[in-house]
């Protein structure tokens, strides 16, 4: 069930992006972008982050080694292959080439 991005006018001027789920429910709202071109670039960045970004657990109930340490990184498998993303992984292009070979 695919969602969509919606460009809307920001109350203070400029534009915001609303990310909607497949049922049309609001999932997220972006920062304010000064131009539509910048907002469209923001959609591209959101897609990149959603597809490749790690989840950093900074919640109060996260298991940390030492109080005050950096947030825990939750790794997720890529395409069900059992491989995981790393915080120090190579470039996106290198990752795509690697997946294309498998």
Secondary structure as UniProt FT lines:
FT   STRAND          4..9
FT   TURN            11..12
FT   STRAND          15..20
FT   TURN            22..23
FT   STRAND          26..29
FT   HELIX           36..52
FT   STRAND          55..57
FT   TURN            60..61
FT   TURN            67..68
FT   STRAND          72..74
FT   TURN            79..80
FT   TURN            87..88
FT   HELIX           92..101
//
